[in-house]
């Protein structure tokens, strides 16, 4: 079995999860606090990957960032950035496609916090940034953990969107889900099973750990 698709998959998942955490915390906070008229539009755009077929998203990303289109040509001409059939394209597509899996748990965590917690921080002279990072975020650690794990696991399992934007280039864009599809098409069921078992085992352990931590079971076992 070639391990490079699995290595590439987890490399992609780590990078995407880190980027999503940076993007999602301020976005979720704004969605929870904002009363702007544009809020429903932003919420809709964030949530669309939940219901939109991944091939649709992948197709439009392929069209927009193609070197034959203005944006793709401009990025390649001026910044030497090629997103189509590249690892960078996989990262961009995965960030967009996994965004709701990070934003929604964090937004839900913010929504459950009492307003008095934030008000008390302001009364003590803390700024909005200090309140967010030193008061609010420590109190939604289960939501943060859930968002991180869901985004990571979802990125591992992506297929349609990464195939459309990245293709199937060995050691570059051939992630585990695409490798499984290739092996099944070639009737190499034993290799496809090996890839699948590795992904199944890792995602099972990750999700089980989250449920144990968020449910307080690990602390109960210790006591």
Secondary structure, 3 states (H helix, E strand, C coil): CCCHHHHHHHHHHHHHHHHHHHHHHHHHHHHHHCCCCCHHHHHHHHHHHHCCCHHHHHHHHHHHCCCCCHHHHHHHHHHCCCCCCCHHHHHHHHHHHHHHHHHHHHHHHHHHCCHHHHHHHHHCCCCHHHHHHHHHHHHHHHHHHHHHHHHHHHHHCCCHHHHHHHCCCCCCCCCHHHHHHHHHHCCCHHHHHHHHHHHHHHHHHHHHHHHHHHCCHHHHHHC
